[in-house]
Amino acid sequence: MKYFRIVVCSTLFVVFSCSDETTVFNESLEENVILENSASNLSASINYENSGVLEIFEDAANNSKTQKQPLDETLAGDYPLVLIAEVTPPSRAGLEHLTASHVHVVDNYAYVSYNTVDNAYGGAIDIIDVSDPNIPKVSSRLYYSNADINSIQYDNGYIYIVGGVDAEKSVRATSNSFLAKIMVSNGKMNLSGGISYAFQEGYNATDLVVSEDDVLVTSGSQGFIASYNKHSIVANNQAPFDDLRSVALLGEQIAVLDASFGVKILDKDFNVTSEIPINADFGTNAKRTLDFMGRSIIVAEGSRGAGVYDIASGVLKEQISISTQPNLVDAQDLVTNAVATNGDAILMANGGAGLSLSEYANVSDLVGIIQLDASVNYVASKGDYIYAASGTRGLQIIKFNKPTESLVARCADVSTVYTGSNILTVPAGENRAYSGKKRLRGVQVGGELLLCGSWSVFHSVKVDEQGELRLNGTLAVGKNKRRRNITIGKNGVFKVEGNVTIFGSLILEEGATLEFLGDDSVINVFGSVTKHATAEIHGNFLDVKNKF
């Protein structure tokens, strides 16, 4: 059982090492903390089996179709999303059932925490390097054999984690809820300075946020919100609440989600300045989040979906319901666990209903359900990436493929934004040029076609005899489990200035030409490159998988 006792701080530790692992026997928790040093074990965690172009499906509740259908069967869709890779959950003897609990993204790194969903304690931390979007890497991993890690945040050379430890089995741990601080250098956890710990009352520490000087920590049932000096991890202040699940910070405004009531806005001394009562079942010990969104607060409300509230008045501005996939899902699995925002996009982790994507201005506009075919427990998003935690499927790394500022500038001269069919066809003798960021079903070029921007194609791309396709931007084609090809027909031409990913093969037929423009083009072919003896390849490019 995961529960609480009292508050104390301790940093006593001893380090032992061997060839592939470093074990820290930390007396403050009386547990083994194991640092994974095997490069092969870390690299084996990256899985490309399900990588590829993602479709987006409509809300089954709002249409009469009984089978999965692509979002809008006629027009090309927005959001050319690509599943880059999955990160398999950490696993070792005694820690075989870890699931991702939280993700914090800073620059080119994603910091991921893991916990155990049952009454046992066990957790881990991953640092994932996405500086090269074609080849994400797990750069560092730490196991906790007797502690759940429920939330994580990086700040200025350290990661801060909170979670639960079995205080009854620990001589030193004085409460189940704990905060820890670990040094990080160049994407790797560094234990040479030890791990600093603090403990606080509460069933299990649920969330944290790091400010300029402090760390704010919430603990669940019969717990507290507490502030700690982020340098020394010494407690500054605390206040009791019934059942805190999440905390967010905007300037000096602190928002907490109390599952027994709703949202409470606090000042820096933890005085309640305003309240937003929410009539929702937040579940028992379940992950639920809240976050500021402009002048609003968005709250994950379990079976109710997500609520958007005005900060000043507390008025409910909108209730965003859970979008459901056409396949049957148990009602108990239809719960919004977490919500993330990225620009005007709202992402909802809806358990068995998957990951939904909406656009938000004054009201939400559902785009659809991202085709992950997995339960989604948590979601985070920043920059060009979405990180979705999917239980035993691990962490899914999704790329928005947003056009860069330089690409937008290059495409400014292409005046026609593509708004046509999701099967893009250019007949022989015609010359067309389009800009955009679109999701297509297929492309066939008999004449000449310029695509400027970001594009994904679920099926194949075919350049017919004497046809020409020019890409200025990014193009992704197919899925790794259902491979599709780019085929350049007899005497056809494919000119590339940008980044091409083919989850399938590249076929260059008789007399075909592949030309890379500039010096920065990249091509990543998951299948093979088939080149006729008379076909030609020109220019400078990076061959990610050495297929040429």
BADO-9241 format. One line per field, with one value per residue (C-alpha): x, y, z; residue in three letters. Coordinates in Angstrom, 3 decimals. Example, Ala and Ser with C-alpha at 12.3 -4.5 7.8 and 13.67 -1.06 7.14 Angstrom:
2
east = [12.300 | 13.670] $
north = [-4.500 | -1.060] $
up = [7.800 | 7.140] $
tiba = [ALA | SER] $
end
This chain:
548
east = [0.000 | 1.326 | 0.872 | 2.597 | 4.286 | 6.469 | 8.958 | 12.772 | 15.708 | 18.749 | 21.603 | 23.732 | 24.972 | 27.622 | 28.623 | 29.752 | 30.475 | 31.066 | 31.500 | 27.899 | 26.092 | 26.643 | 24.689 | 24.049 | 23.051 | 21.336 | 20.845 | 18.171 | 15.860 | 17.584 | 17.254 | 19.340 | 19.531 | 20.981 | 22.500 | 22.429 | 25.785 | 25.415 | 25.169 | 23.690 | 20.909 | 20.067 | 20.064 | 17.877 | 15.139 | 14.490 | 11.895 | 10.983 | 8.474 | 5.437 | 7.205 | 5.735 | 3.094 | 0.142 | -3.454 | -6.041 | -9.523 | -12.862 | -14.793 | -16.951 | -19.604 | -20.177 | -20.499 | -22.451 | -19.523 | -18.808 | -15.327 | -12.240 | -12.147 | -9.513 | -10.408 | -12.187 | -12.015 | -11.784 | -9.673 | -6.081 | -5.746 | -3.560 | -0.959 | 1.490 | 2.380 | 5.026 | 5.707 | 9.486 | 10.027 | 8.829 | 10.901 | 10.335 | 9.818 | 12.895 | 12.953 | 15.192 | 14.736 | 12.049 | 11.083 | 9.314 | 6.086 | 7.092 | 4.969 | 5.768 | 4.239 | 5.496 | 7.596 | 9.385 | 10.939 | 13.812 | 15.712 | 16.782 | 16.078 | 12.982 | 13.128 | 10.825 | 9.729 | 8.300 | 6.327 | 4.617 | 0.837 | 0.073 | 0.799 | 4.437 | 7.052 | 9.470 | 10.468 | 12.994 | 14.183 | 15.132 | 16.834 | 16.068 | 18.134 | 16.089 | 18.712 | 18.701 | 15.010 | 15.935 | 17.835 | 16.511 | 18.674 | 18.236 | 21.306 | 20.882 | 18.750 | 18.386 | 16.393 | 14.758 | 14.107 | 11.845 | 10.314 | 7.696 | 8.673 | 5.493 | 6.708 | 9.936 | 11.332 | 14.725 | 16.173 | 19.651 | 21.764 | 19.553 | 16.507 | 13.973 | 11.714 | 8.852 | 7.217 | 6.519 | 8.646 | 7.562 | 8.464 | 7.585 | 10.442 | 12.944 | 14.898 | 15.669 | 12.630 | 10.236 | 7.348 | 6.127 | 6.232 | 9.651 | 11.487 | 14.919 | 17.512 | 19.987 | 22.805 | 22.718 | 25.581 | 25.388 | 22.285 | 23.609 | 22.769 | 25.821 | 25.758 | 29.214 | 27.631 | 25.020 | 21.255 | 19.592 | 16.241 | 13.421 | 10.258 | 6.808 | 3.456 | 1.022 | -0.053 | 2.324 | 4.053 | 2.143 | 3.599 | 6.157 | 7.079 | 10.417 | 10.451 | 13.355 | 14.270 | 11.984 | 10.517 | 6.789 | 5.663 | 2.172 | 1.384 | -1.915 | -4.438 | -4.008 | -1.026 | 0.438 | 1.743 | 5.269 | 8.017 | 11.708 | 14.809 | 15.820 | 19.515 | 19.520 | 16.202 | 15.370 | 11.653 | 10.453 | 6.716 | 3.793 | -0.011 | -2.376 | -4.916 | -7.151 | -5.993 | -3.628 | -2.879 | -1.180 | 0.410 | 1.067 | 2.744 | 2.096 | 4.119 | 3.253 | -0.035 | -0.027 | -2.796 | -3.400 | -5.855 | -7.504 | -9.439 | -11.794 | -12.867 | -11.443 | -8.960 | -7.577 | -5.479 | -2.844 | -0.485 | 3.206 | 2.392 | -0.170 | -3.157 | -6.198 | -7.083 | -9.802 | -11.483 | -13.038 | -15.272 | -15.460 | -18.082 | -16.015 | -14.794 | -11.018 | -10.546 | -8.569 | -4.827 | -5.181 | -3.040 | -4.794 | -3.195 | -3.920 | -2.102 | -2.374 | -3.425 | -3.306 | -5.970 | -7.505 | -6.807 | -7.311 | -8.005 | -8.008 | -11.296 | -11.395 | -14.611 | -15.767 | -12.860 | -11.168 | -12.535 | -11.387 | -11.947 | -11.454 | -8.757 | -10.252 | -13.903 | -13.672 | -16.394 | -16.387 | -15.649 | -15.872 | -16.142 | -14.140 | -15.602 | -13.626 | -13.433 | -13.778 | -12.310 | -14.749 | -13.651 | -15.395 | -13.635 | -14.592 | -16.250 | -13.817 | -10.964 | -12.515 | -10.800 | -8.778 | -5.590 | -3.597 | -3.813 | -0.992 | -0.996 | 1.359 | 0.523 | -3.134 | -3.126 | -4.689 | -3.677 | -5.733 | -4.461 | -7.768 | -6.777 | -8.368 | -9.771 | -6.243 | -4.748 | -7.030 | -5.947 | -7.954 | -7.297 | -8.236 | -9.021 | -11.997 | -13.478 | -12.001 | -12.282 | -11.688 | -9.153 | -9.456 | -7.841 | -4.208 | -3.752 | -1.609 | -3.749 | -2.758 | -4.078 | -2.545 | -1.873 | 0.037 | 1.004 | 3.520 | 4.361 | 6.922 | 8.391 | 8.011 | 7.341 | 4.578 | 5.460 | 2.665 | 2.976 | 1.217 | 1.563 | 3.491 | 3.976 | 6.213 | 6.789 | 5.806 | 7.759 | 5.695 | 6.911 | 4.556 | 6.765 | 6.064 | 7.714 | 10.697 | 10.820 | 13.356 | 11.124 | 8.118 | 10.203 | 11.275 | 7.669 | 6.414 | 6.895 | 4.626 | 1.319 | -1.060 | -1.723 | -2.842 | -6.468 | -7.356 | -7.868 | -5.909 | -4.872 | -2.697 | -2.508 | -0.768 | -1.554 | 1.110 | 1.649 | 0.555 | 2.809 | 1.673 | 3.237 | 1.810 | 2.807 | 1.391 | 1.652 | -0.615 | -1.396 | -2.058 | -3.098 | -1.068 | 0.818 | 1.110 | 2.990 | 2.740 | 3.676 | 5.643 | 4.946 | 6.638 | 5.776 | 7.005 | 6.434 | 5.780 | 4.020 | 3.169 | 1.850 | 0.182 | 0.490 | 2.958 | 4.512 | 4.878 | 6.575 | 5.518 | 7.638 | 9.046 | 7.419 | 9.196 | 8.667 | 10.526 | 10.456 | 11.436 | 10.853 | 9.998 | 8.291 | 7.472 | 5.977 | 4.445 | 4.712 | 7.401 | 4.873 | 3.128 | 5.870 | 5.194 | 7.626 | 8.713 | 9.070 | 10.686 | 9.624 | 11.484 | 13.331 | 11.512 | 13.129 | 13.002 | 14.692 | 15.103 | 15.995 | 15.136 | 14.396 | 12.861 | 11.884 | 10.664 | 9.146 | 9.634 | 11.916 | 13.208 | 12.974 | 14.815 | 13.783 | 15.508 | 16.977 | 15.553 | 17.345 | 17.530 | 19.081 | 19.816 | 19.976 | 22.125 | 24.322 | 21.879 | 19.485 | 18.785 | 17.250 | 16.262 | 15.217 | 13.899 | 13.648 | 16.068 | 17.321 | 16.774 | 18.626 | 18.554 | 21.963 | 21.068 | 19.597 | 21.628 | 22.056 | 23.552 | 24.333 | 25.340 | 23.142 | 23.162 | 22.194 | 20.898 | 20.818 | 23.626 | 21.328 | 23.022] $
north = [0.000 | 3.472 | 5.989 | 8.660 | 9.696 | 12.793 | 15.284 | 15.124 | 15.688 | 13.502 | 13.129 | 10.249 | 7.906 | 5.366 | 4.500 | 1.124 | 0.428 | -2.342 | -2.570 | -2.125 | -0.751 | 1.717 | 1.000 | 3.679 | 2.219 | 5.290 | 5.076 | 7.789 | 5.426 | 2.146 | 0.969 | 0.219 | 2.925 | 1.447 | 3.511 | 1.745 | 2.169 | -0.402 | 1.401 | -1.705 | -1.919 | 1.746 | 1.546 | -1.588 | 0.517 | 2.423 | 0.563 | 1.477 | -1.321 | 0.991 | 4.051 | 5.883 | 8.278 | 8.620 | 8.941 | 10.869 | 9.425 | 11.069 | 10.883 | 7.744 | 9.363 | 12.000 | 9.806 | 6.719 | 4.677 | 1.470 | 0.949 | 3.134 | 5.668 | 8.303 | 11.838 | 13.345 | 10.774 | 13.448 | 16.412 | 16.405 | 16.820 | 19.106 | 17.840 | 15.600 | 13.663 | 10.936 | 8.424 | 8.655 | 5.802 | 4.158 | 3.887 | 0.535 | 0.937 | 0.178 | -3.385 | -5.513 | -8.236 | -7.139 | -4.135 | -5.766 | -3.740 | -0.089 | 2.497 | 6.106 | 8.544 | 11.968 | 13.730 | 17.070 | 18.480 | 20.976 | 21.825 | 18.549 | 16.282 | 14.578 | 13.604 | 10.665 | 9.178 | 5.682 | 4.046 | 0.745 | 0.806 | -1.781 | -1.673 | -2.595 | 0.163 | 0.496 | 3.209 | 4.572 | 7.708 | 8.040 | 10.918 | 10.806 | 12.781 | 13.954 | 16.329 | 14.119 | 13.454 | 10.524 | 8.729 | 9.401 | 7.943 | 7.003 | 8.785 | 7.871 | 5.597 | 5.178 | 2.469 | 2.742 | -0.725 | 0.482 | 3.777 | 5.022 | 8.090 | 10.030 | 13.338 | 14.874 | 18.260 | 19.441 | 22.766 | 24.226 | 21.059 | 18.978 | 16.800 | 16.928 | 13.937 | 13.118 | 9.828 | 7.254 | 4.873 | 2.176 | 3.871 | 0.727 | -1.125 | 1.694 | 2.578 | 6.109 | 7.116 | 8.850 | 9.187 | 7.599 | 10.872 | 12.085 | 14.686 | 13.984 | 16.062 | 14.473 | 16.128 | 15.936 | 16.690 | 16.508 | 14.354 | 11.893 | 11.533 | 12.068 | 10.377 | 11.510 | 14.216 | 11.874 | 12.245 | 14.704 | 13.715 | 15.313 | 13.645 | 15.048 | 13.864 | 12.386 | 9.138 | 9.562 | 12.634 | 13.358 | 16.379 | 19.170 | 22.427 | 24.259 | 28.036 | 30.466 | 29.639 | 26.862 | 23.465 | 23.069 | 19.518 | 18.061 | 14.844 | 13.013 | 11.818 | 13.529 | 15.355 | 18.816 | 21.323 | 22.140 | 24.423 | 23.560 | 25.574 | 24.126 | 24.326 | 22.742 | 20.803 | 22.228 | 22.727 | 26.345 | 26.167 | 23.780 | 23.681 | 20.701 | 19.669 | 16.655 | 15.066 | 17.037 | 15.580 | 18.367 | 21.804 | 24.567 | 27.942 | 31.234 | 34.122 | 34.206 | 32.387 | 28.738 | 26.439 | 23.058 | 20.329 | 18.945 | 15.810 | 16.360 | 19.791 | 21.086 | 23.867 | 26.208 | 29.263 | 30.046 | 32.903 | 32.367 | 31.715 | 29.021 | 31.107 | 30.278 | 33.353 | 31.803 | 28.478 | 26.645 | 23.813 | 20.910 | 18.191 | 15.326 | 11.926 | 12.251 | 8.600 | 7.083 | 7.672 | 8.349 | 10.658 | 13.942 | 17.193 | 20.879 | 23.674 | 27.343 | 28.154 | 31.898 | 33.373 | 29.962 | 26.787 | 23.419 | 20.445 | 16.696 | 15.554 | 11.802 | 10.574 | 14.175 | 14.868 | 18.243 | 21.460 | 24.925 | 27.579 | 31.321 | 32.049 | 35.312 | 34.310 | 30.530 | 30.197 | 27.040 | 28.226 | 24.818 | 21.125 | 19.116 | 15.624 | 12.460 | 11.547 | 7.813 | 5.446 | 3.319 | 0.123 | -0.610 | 0.601 | -0.238 | 2.744 | 2.574 | 3.128 | 6.299 | 8.826 | 11.935 | 11.467 | 14.423 | 17.393 | 19.169 | 22.301 | 23.336 | 26.630 | 26.373 | 22.561 | 20.676 | 17.048 | 14.865 | 11.563 | 9.685 | 6.250 | 3.540 | 6.217 | 7.097 | 10.502 | 13.221 | 16.405 | 19.625 | 23.207 | 25.940 | 29.591 | 30.737 | 27.249 | 23.866 | 22.366 | 18.630 | 17.514 | 13.828 | 10.855 | 10.161 | 6.605 | 5.043 | 1.958 | 2.141 | 3.360 | 6.736 | 7.557 | 10.823 | 13.360 | 16.189 | 18.408 | 21.064 | 22.446 | 19.970 | 16.905 | 15.050 | 12.488 | 10.023 | 7.462 | 4.248 | 1.714 | -1.381 | 0.139 | 2.692 | 6.250 | 7.222 | 10.048 | 11.885 | 14.683 | 17.466 | 18.319 | 22.008 | 24.075 | 26.012 | 29.784 | 29.472 | 26.970 | 29.251 | 32.047 | 29.803 | 28.821 | 32.415 | 32.587 | 29.549 | 31.360 | 28.409 | 26.670 | 23.108 | 22.466 | 19.643 | 15.894 | 13.606 | 11.827 | 14.414 | 13.742 | 15.833 | 14.645 | 14.563 | 17.956 | 19.948 | 22.006 | 22.677 | 24.184 | 24.023 | 25.119 | 23.762 | 21.285 | 18.457 | 14.816 | 12.913 | 9.388 | 9.208 | 11.218 | 10.512 | 12.876 | 12.640 | 16.265 | 18.569 | 19.167 | 21.380 | 20.661 | 23.308 | 22.787 | 19.678 | 16.658 | 13.116 | 10.378 | 7.317 | 5.230 | 5.575 | 8.300 | 7.584 | 9.797 | 8.545 | 8.374 | 11.838 | 13.279 | 15.539 | 15.991 | 18.692 | 18.829 | 21.886 | 20.908 | 17.577 | 14.451 | 11.220 | 8.178 | 4.926 | 2.976 | 0.558 | -2.262 | -1.561 | -0.311 | 1.912 | 3.213 | 6.242 | 5.161 | 7.358 | 6.014 | 5.876 | 9.162 | 10.672 | 13.233 | 13.688 | 16.847 | 17.191 | 20.212 | 19.095 | 15.926 | 12.719 | 9.686 | 6.565 | 3.805 | 1.498 | 1.530 | 4.004 | 2.701 | 4.449 | 3.012 | 3.258 | 6.704 | 8.132 | 10.991 | 11.740 | 15.133 | 16.696 | 20.490 | 22.420 | 20.788 | 20.024 | 17.444 | 14.234 | 10.947 | 8.106 | 4.889 | 2.076 | -0.385 | -0.667 | 1.494 | -0.134 | 1.674 | 0.802 | 0.776 | 3.895 | 5.850 | 8.718 | 10.286 | 13.771 | 16.214 | 16.146 | 14.500 | 12.631 | 8.963 | 8.160 | 4.372 | 3.991 | 2.554 | 4.202] $
up = [0.000 | -0.926 | 1.920 | 4.048 | 7.301 | 8.110 | 6.653 | 6.654 | 4.263 | 3.701 | 1.192 | 2.526 | -0.204 | -1.213 | -4.804 | -6.183 | -9.857 | -12.369 | -16.139 | -17.286 | -14.221 | -11.425 | -8.240 | -5.643 | -2.277 | -0.962 | 2.762 | 2.749 | 0.865 | 1.744 | -1.836 | -4.898 | -7.513 | -10.697 | -13.490 | -16.853 | -18.607 | -21.377 | -24.720 | -26.341 | -23.749 | -24.250 | -28.049 | -27.944 | -26.315 | -29.555 | -31.623 | -35.217 | -35.826 | -35.856 | -37.267 | -40.210 | -41.462 | -39.086 | -40.174 | -38.207 | -37.746 | -37.144 | -33.883 | -34.177 | -31.969 | -34.622 | -37.697 | -38.670 | -39.921 | -38.055 | -39.432 | -39.190 | -42.002 | -42.767 | -41.691 | -44.699 | -47.485 | -50.192 | -49.116 | -47.963 | -44.219 | -42.161 | -39.692 | -41.636 | -38.469 | -38.414 | -35.649 | -35.425 | -32.981 | -29.791 | -26.632 | -24.940 | -21.173 | -19.081 | -17.820 | -15.617 | -13.018 | -10.564 | -12.719 | -15.654 | -15.657 | -15.760 | -17.576 | -18.469 | -15.987 | -17.072 | -19.715 | -19.552 | -22.722 | -22.763 | -25.944 | -27.603 | -24.634 | -23.282 | -19.611 | -18.895 | -15.569 | -15.054 | -12.284 | -11.470 | -11.760 | -9.058 | -5.321 | -5.802 | -5.964 | -8.854 | -11.269 | -13.714 | -15.481 | -19.146 | -20.924 | -24.651 | -27.142 | -30.146 | -31.582 | -34.695 | -35.419 | -37.664 | -34.906 | -31.374 | -28.628 | -24.983 | -23.653 | -19.973 | -17.783 | -14.023 | -12.235 | -8.821 | -7.422 | -4.584 | -5.682 | -8.137 | -10.151 | -10.882 | -12.292 | -13.553 | -14.519 | -15.744 | -14.685 | -15.097 | -14.974 | -12.660 | -12.905 | -10.107 | -9.563 | -7.212 | -6.393 | -3.749 | -1.720 | 0.722 | 3.996 | 5.995 | 4.304 | 4.630 | 7.758 | 6.571 | 4.510 | 6.873 | 4.426 | 1.233 | -0.720 | -1.783 | -3.858 | -5.351 | -7.203 | -9.645 | -11.566 | -15.384 | -17.756 | -21.564 | -21.495 | -18.916 | -15.247 | -13.042 | -9.633 | -8.539 | -6.398 | -4.987 | -4.990 | -2.635 | -1.109 | 0.843 | 2.161 | 2.804 | 4.078 | 1.612 | 0.018 | -2.914 | -4.393 | -7.603 | -9.380 | -9.241 | -10.906 | -10.683 | -10.379 | -10.329 | -6.733 | -5.542 | -6.283 | -5.631 | -4.852 | -4.443 | -2.610 | -3.019 | -0.456 | 2.915 | 1.508 | 1.067 | -1.355 | -0.244 | -1.487 | -1.314 | -2.024 | -5.382 | -4.546 | -1.084 | -1.229 | 2.206 | 2.859 | 3.012 | 3.394 | 3.131 | 3.291 | 3.640 | 0.991 | 0.640 | -2.608 | -4.846 | -8.299 | -10.237 | -9.941 | -12.484 | -12.222 | -14.058 | -12.657 | -8.964 | -9.507 | -8.428 | -9.618 | -7.989 | -8.882 | -5.741 | -6.699 | -3.769 | -5.025 | -8.312 | -9.022 | -6.403 | -7.163 | -4.538 | -3.864 | -3.131 | 0.550 | -0.407 | 0.571 | -1.540 | -3.616 | -5.796 | -6.456 | -9.394 | -8.161 | -10.631 | -10.384 | -11.809 | -10.706 | -10.802 | -9.867 | -7.030 | -7.237 | -10.972 | -13.089 | -13.811 | -14.941 | -15.275 | -17.071 | -17.865 | -21.436 | -22.014 | -19.721 | -19.188 | -17.261 | -18.925 | -16.682 | -17.368 | -15.827 | -16.334 | -17.970 | -18.558 | -20.924 | -20.456 | -19.025 | -20.077 | -17.396 | -17.271 | -14.682 | -13.436 | -13.165 | -12.846 | -15.495 | -17.585 | -21.116 | -22.761 | -21.943 | -24.490 | -24.629 | -25.260 | -28.933 | -29.459 | -31.991 | -33.971 | -32.241 | -28.950 | -25.808 | -22.239 | -20.592 | -17.668 | -20.135 | -21.592 | -19.352 | -20.015 | -17.993 | -19.251 | -21.588 | -23.426 | -25.550 | -28.345 | -29.999 | -30.975 | -30.741 | -27.825 | -27.271 | -24.952 | -23.561 | -23.393 | -22.126 | -24.268 | -26.605 | -27.651 | -28.403 | -29.756 | -31.510 | -31.550 | -32.558 | -30.126 | -30.703 | -28.657 | -28.841 | -29.686 | -33.154 | -33.253 | -35.858 | -34.960 | -33.250 | -34.074 | -35.311 | -32.593 | -31.865 | -28.202 | -24.879 | -24.030 | -20.375 | -20.653 | -23.298 | -23.511 | -26.458 | -27.240 | -30.414 | -33.259 | -31.090 | -29.265 | -26.600 | -25.833 | -23.018 | -23.991 | -21.189 | -22.220 | -25.691 | -24.016 | -25.131 | -28.661 | -30.290 | -32.894 | -35.160 | -36.211 | -39.205 | -38.795 | -41.533 | -40.238 | -40.600 | -43.403 | -45.211 | -44.853 | -46.370 | -49.265 | -49.910 | -49.924 | -53.689 | -54.192 | -54.047 | -54.356 | -51.030 | -51.617 | -50.639 | -53.004 | -52.896 | -50.642 | -53.844 | -55.575 | -59.324 | -61.990 | -65.539 | -68.245 | -69.831 | -66.771 | -64.497 | -60.922 | -57.790 | -54.277 | -50.810 | -47.567 | -44.708 | -45.762 | -45.139 | -48.379 | -49.334 | -52.547 | -55.169 | -58.910 | -61.217 | -64.996 | -65.673 | -63.365 | -59.671 | -57.088 | -53.439 | -51.019 | -47.284 | -45.180 | -46.666 | -45.631 | -47.926 | -46.418 | -49.578 | -52.460 | -54.575 | -58.312 | -60.884 | -64.313 | -67.454 | -68.281 | -65.145 | -62.655 | -58.921 | -57.028 | -53.229 | -51.232 | -47.587 | -45.986 | -47.313 | -45.460 | -47.195 | -45.871 | -42.625 | -41.539 | -40.961 | -44.278 | -46.513 | -49.502 | -52.106 | -54.044 | -57.664 | -60.315 | -63.711 | -67.011 | -67.646 | -64.649 | -62.345 | -58.560 | -57.246 | -53.491 | -51.386 | -47.886 | -45.959 | -47.355 | -45.246 | -47.034 | -44.897 | -47.843 | -50.896 | -53.451 | -57.015 | -59.863 | -63.205 | -66.589 | -67.202 | -63.963 | -62.192 | -58.468 | -57.829 | -54.444 | -54.417 | -51.980 | -49.346 | -46.526 | -47.950 | -46.013 | -47.140 | -44.820 | -46.584 | -44.383 | -47.280 | -50.174 | -53.021 | -56.422 | -59.214 | -62.906 | -64.557 | -66.548 | -63.630 | -62.188 | -58.743 | -58.375 | -55.580 | -51.924 | -49.326 | -46.023 | -46.357 | -42.854 | -43.220 | -45.775 | -48.438 | -51.438] $
tiba = [MET | LYS | TYR | PHE | ARG | ILE | VAL | VAL | CYS | SER | THR | LEU | PHE | VAL | VAL | PHE | SER | CYS | SER | ASP | GLU | THR | THR | VAL | PHE | ASN | GLU | SER | LEU | GLU | GLU | ASN | VAL | ILE | LEU | GLU | ASN | SER | ALA | SER | ASN | LEU | SER | ALA | SER | ILE | ASN | TYR | GLU | ASN | SER | GLY | VAL | LEU | GLU | ILE | PHE | GLU | ASP | ALA | ALA | ASN | ASN | SER | LYS | THR | GLN | LYS | GLN | PRO | LEU | ASP | GLU | THR | LEU | ALA | GLY | ASP | TYR | PRO | LEU | VAL | LEU | ILE | ALA | GLU | VAL | THR | PRO | PRO | SER | ARG | ALA | GLY | LEU | GLU | HIS | LEU | THR | ALA | SER | HIS | VAL | HIS | VAL | VAL | ASP | ASN | TYR | ALA | TYR | VAL | SER | TYR | ASN | THR | VAL | ASP | ASN | ALA | TYR | GLY | GLY | ALA | ILE | ASP | ILE | ILE | ASP | VAL | SER | ASP | PRO | ASN | ILE | PRO | LYS | VAL | SER | SER | ARG | LEU | TYR | TYR | SER | ASN | ALA | ASP | ILE | ASN | SER | ILE | GLN | TYR | ASP | ASN | GLY | TYR | ILE | TYR | ILE | VAL | GLY | GLY | VAL | ASP | ALA | GLU | LYS | SER | VAL | ARG | ALA | THR | SER | ASN | SER | PHE | LEU | ALA | LYS | ILE | MET | VAL | SER | ASN | GLY | LYS | MET | ASN | LEU | SER | GLY | GLY | ILE | SER | TYR | ALA | PHE | GLN | GLU | GLY | TYR | ASN | ALA | THR | ASP | LEU | VAL | VAL | SER | GLU | ASP | ASP | VAL | LEU | VAL | THR | SER | GLY | SER | GLN | GLY | PHE | ILE | ALA | SER | TYR | ASN | LYS | HIS | SER | ILE | VAL | ALA | ASN | ASN | GLN | ALA | PRO | PHE | ASP | ASP | LEU | ARG | SER | VAL | ALA | LEU | LEU | GLY | GLU | GLN | ILE | ALA | VAL | LEU | ASP | ALA | SER | PHE | GLY | VAL | LYS | ILE | LEU | ASP | LYS | ASP | PHE | ASN | VAL | THR | SER | GLU | ILE | PRO | ILE | ASN | ALA | ASP | PHE | GLY | THR | ASN | ALA | LYS | ARG | THR | LEU | ASP | PHE | MET | GLY | ARG | SER | ILE | ILE | VAL | ALA | GLU | GLY | SER | ARG | GLY | ALA | GLY | VAL | TYR | ASP | ILE | ALA | SER | GLY | VAL | LEU | LYS | GLU | GLN | ILE | SER | ILE | SER | THR | GLN | PRO | ASN | LEU | VAL | ASP | ALA | GLN | ASP | LEU | VAL | THR | ASN | ALA | VAL | ALA | THR | ASN | GLY | ASP | ALA | ILE | LEU | MET | ALA | ASN | GLY | GLY | ALA | GLY | LEU | SER | LEU | SER | GLU | TYR | ALA | ASN | VAL | SER | ASP | LEU | VAL | GLY | ILE | ILE | GLN | LEU | ASP | ALA | SER | VAL | ASN | TYR | VAL | ALA | SER | LYS | GLY | ASP | TYR | ILE | TYR | ALA | ALA | SER | GLY | THR | ARG | GLY | LEU | GLN | ILE | ILE | LYS | PHE | ASN | LYS | PRO | THR | GLU | SER | LEU | VAL | ALA | ARG | CYS | ALA | ASP | VAL | SER | THR | VAL | TYR | THR | GLY | SER | ASN | ILE | LEU | THR | VAL | PRO | ALA | GLY | GLU | ASN | ARG | ALA | TYR | SER | GLY | LYS | LYS | ARG | LEU | ARG | GLY | VAL | GLN | VAL | GLY | GLY | GLU | LEU | LEU | LEU | CYS | GLY | SER | TRP | SER | VAL | PHE | HIS | SER | VAL | LYS | VAL | ASP | GLU | GLN | GLY | GLU | LEU | ARG | LEU | ASN | GLY | THR | LEU | ALA | VAL | GLY | LYS | ASN | LYS | ARG | ARG | ARG | ASN | ILE | THR | ILE | GLY | LYS | ASN | GLY | VAL | PHE | LYS | VAL | GLU | GLY | ASN | VAL | THR | ILE | PHE | GLY | SER | LEU | ILE | LEU | GLU | GLU | GLY | ALA | THR | LEU | GLU | PHE | LEU | GLY | ASP | ASP | SER | VAL | ILE | ASN | VAL | PHE | GLY | SER | VAL | THR | LYS | HIS | ALA | THR | ALA | GLU | ILE | HIS | GLY | ASN | PHE | LEU | ASP | VAL | LYS | ASN | LYS | PHE] $
end
